[in-house]
Amino acid sequence: MGVAAGALPRAQTSPRIGRGRATLRRLGFWLALLVLLSPVVLVFLWMLSLSLKPAVENTAYPPIFIPRNPTLDNFREVFANSPFGLYTVNSLVVATASTALSLLVGVPAGYGIAKSRAYGLAAFVLVSRMTPGLSFLIPWFMLFRYLGLNNTLWALIITHLVIGLPITIWVMMGFFEDLHPELEEAALVDGANIWAAFRDVALPLARPGMVVAAILAFIFSWNNFIFAVVLAGRETRTLPVAVFNVLTFEQLAWGALAAAALIVTLPVLILTAFVQRQIIVGMTAGGMKG
Amino acid sequence: MRRTGSSYRRRDKYLRFVVPALLVIVAVIIFPWVFTVFMSLHDWQVASPRRWVGLANYANLLEDERFRAAIGRTFVYTLLAVVFPVVIGVAAAVVFHREFPLRGLLRSIYILPMVATPVAIALVWTMMFHPQLGVLNYLLSLVGLPPSLWVYSPQTVIPSLVLVETWQWTPLVMLIVLGGLAALPVEPMESAVIDGAGAWQIFRDITLPLVMPFVMVAVVLRTIDALKAFDTIFTITQGGPGVASETINIYLYLQAFSFFRIGHASAVVIVFFVIIVACSLSLLALRQRLRWA
């Protein structure tokens, strides 16, 4: 474990002055922590607070932070006014299918690149990381129009591969590189072909990497707004687009807006609470983001 | 000798694993690129037939005041949306590198903005920015500051949007730098302590130079993401008020999907991509220089 810069000098100062300074230093440290965390907590709690308050309390000034008459009416209103259930299913289908396809295609690709050391192929990952999502959309839009795929979930699943596939290849490449090759070599010597060595030896060992890739691909697909806002129709909207529409139609229905926002983002936050280790591994390895 | 030969052949065999991914990449990523270049050379509205115009779209673009203003705005936005998250993110990494009670839990809370759905977050900020009823102006009044118009005024809209971007993406910088801090050797710091160096001195002279490669990675990623920023700007202002927050990406969206000027918008895509690549490459070159300095 490394030693933090701020933690060191305590050893140097004399015990008496040291104690006073150490207390001051500790106070400063917790203050810094408070400054860092309070904006994060404030925004999420404010979202929760808005979603649980009736309209009168939401538009009160000065603002009411803790709901006086907590209610679930805002959530009922969201589901009553638009087919949020359908949009939730859409989001789940798109995120699950595009993640599954990304893994199906991307895990072998990561293995192939790591084994053949064909890193030129990995360059496309960087290029797709640099490309604004919007710039794919014009040709896709034209193509899907031509194929009659606009307003279908397939259009979204295919386009979300652009988010999931690079993440998967990048993460898996790293994992397969770190894997010791001896076990596969042994399998090959025993007469297995490279496909069998991959399937029976490397793949089971790389399961943690697949979990990381799957979580990131799923979250970024779930959060994606730009592809669906252009390609989805009334029936195929995903949750982020549905929430955006609530905004355009109900400018001042803050309770409903916050409830809709919470419905979209809460699943991701809960998922994060359980798998934060994998998210940190993935995000720092690739610095990826959709 | 035979062994190297066979292992070389085996390396080629492994390329088969990449074929399915390559097909997907060609269909979903390469084809759009080629098609975009093709479209950018035509006068093309969605419903009407296309007409070859050569480089006319690019020429028009150079003369388009609105586009040039969007480029300037994008650079201002990017500069702010790199500097703030990187400075705060490095500080946050130093804080979270220490051992303290509840560290794991507090770190999990701190990274939540990064995984939260951007549209949902943007929506909450929109309500917080409200000049009369918003909670931000109330908080300002508590500490005796005058209210702001936030995203409702051309003067404050860009800094306000940067505030949201900073809130959301500082945790990513923190994680990258935190990874760097964890990998640091302990010896230089131990000897600095023995030499009687202060905490700030150690940070400035030893810790910061050592984690600089990680900070630069964060700078490059932040630059790319800030140039590409779309979700929050589009949700909160859609480029407004007027065109005060119309960055290249928003301009591109309006040209393509509000005005359906496909050829024109394709030229924007190409120019935009050149800008992003140029920025990333110059930052990477800078990183190389720093490494050898």
Interface residues (C-beta under 8 A of the other chain):
Chain A: M1 G2 V3 A4 A5 G6 A7 L8 P9 A11 Q12 F29 A32 L33 L36 L37 P39 V40 V41 V43 F44 W46 M47 L50 T59 Y61 P62 P63 L104 V105 G106 P108 A109 Y111 G112 I113 K115 S116 R117 A118 L121 F124 V127 S128 R129 M130 T131 P132 G133 L134 S135 F136 L137 I138 P139 W140 F141 M142 L143 R145 I158 T159 L161 V162 L165 I169 I194 F198 I219 W222 N223 F225 I226 V230 L239 P240 V241 V243 F244 L247 W254 L257 A258 A260 A261 L262 V264 T265 V268 L269 L271 T272 A273 Q276 I279 I280 M283 T284 G287 K289
Chain B: R10 R11 D12 K13 Y14 L15 R16 F17 V18 P20 A21 L22 V24 I25 V28 I29 F31 P32 W33 F35 T36 M39 V46 I88 A91 A92 V94 V95 H97 R98 E99 F100 L106 R107 S108 I109 Y110 I111 L112 P113 M114 V115 A116 T117 P118 V119 A120 I121 L123 V124 W125 T126 M127 M128 Q132 L133 V135 Y138 W167 L172 L175 I176 L178 G179 L181 A182 A183 L184 P185 V186 M189 E190 A192 V193 G196 A197 G198 A199 I202 F203 I206 T207 V217 A218 L221 I224 D225 L227 K228 F230 D231 F234 T235 N249 L252 Y253 A256 F257 I262 A265 S266 V269 F272 F273 I276 V277 S280
